[in-house]
Amino acid sequence: MSGKEQLFEVSLEREGAYRSISAALEAAERCVSDTTVPVRVLVAPGEYREQVEIRRPHVTLEGETADSVRIVGGLGAKMPRKMVAARMEDSAPSVRTRCWSMPTT
């Protein structure tokens, strides 16, 4: 991997953060064209009702604890509803990327 890790923040409440994980991942696609650059998406506690699709390598979704962040979605009756649990890391990256004026819901 090359380049400094790029950080995108998701929060249902914090001003200036993306409101969905999908919106943050779409921004990463637009803002970080070099797919060898690692992308970290920090997800604030909450329940995110969306289908998340990661289309690039070197992406980390990070939440405070496995119990504080839930991504809920499904494609049909046979699909599980709880799709992923997040994890916590001790050190936060120092590089923050913003290439939008204000995220939309």
N, C-alpha and C positions, 0 to 999 in steps of 0.2 A: 504494500500500500504506500501511496505517496501523498504528500500534502498534509496540512493540519486538519484534524477532525473538525467538522462543521456541526454546530449545535442548533437544533430547532426545538422550541418549547410549545407544549400543548397544555391548555388549561381551560376548564369550563368557566372559570371565574376571573382569572388574572387578565387585566387589560394588556394588550400588546401581544398576547400569545395566540397561537392558532387554536380554534375551537374544536377541531377534530384531528385525529391522528392522520387520516387520509389527506387533509389539507396540508399538514406539515410534510408528508411524504411527497405530495405533488410539488410543493415549494422546493424541496430538496432536488427534485428532478430538474426544475427550471433554473435554480441558482447554482447548483454544483454539477456542471456538465462532465467533469472528470470522474468517472465511476470508480477510480482507484482511491479517491479521497473518502475516508470514513465519515459517515453521518451518524450522529447520535440524536435521537428524538426523546427528550425528557417529557414524561407524561405525568401531570399532576394527578393527585387522587381523584377518583370519580368513576362513574360507569359510562363508557363510550359505546353508544349503540350505532355500530357501523361495521361494514365488511372491510377489513384492512388487507390490502394487497401490496406487498413489497416487491418492486420491480427492478431493484438494483442491488449489487453486492455491497458488502461492508456497511450494513445498516444495523444499528442497535436501538431497540426500544427499551427505555429505562424508566421504571417507576419507583416510588418510595419503598413499597413492599409488595409482595405477591397478593396480599389481601386488599390493598388500598386502590389498585387499578384493575378494572375489569373491562375487557373488550367483548361486547355481546353482539352476536349477529348469527345469521344462519342462511343457508341457501335453500333449505327445504326441511320437511318434517324429520328426515333421517340424519340431519346434520346436528352436531352438538351445539348448544347455545353459548357456552362459555368457551371462548376460543384461545385465550392466551393469558398468562399471568406475567406480571412485570417483575423486575428484580432491582435491587438497590446496589449501588457502587459507592465506595467511600470518597473517591475524588471526583470533582466536577471538572469538565474540560474548560479551558480558558478562552477558547475561540467561540464567538457567538455570531451567527449569520442571520442577517435580516435583509431580504431583498424585496420586501413588500411594504406598502404603506400601512395597511390595516387588514387583517384577515377577515373573511366573511363567514357567516354561519351557514 
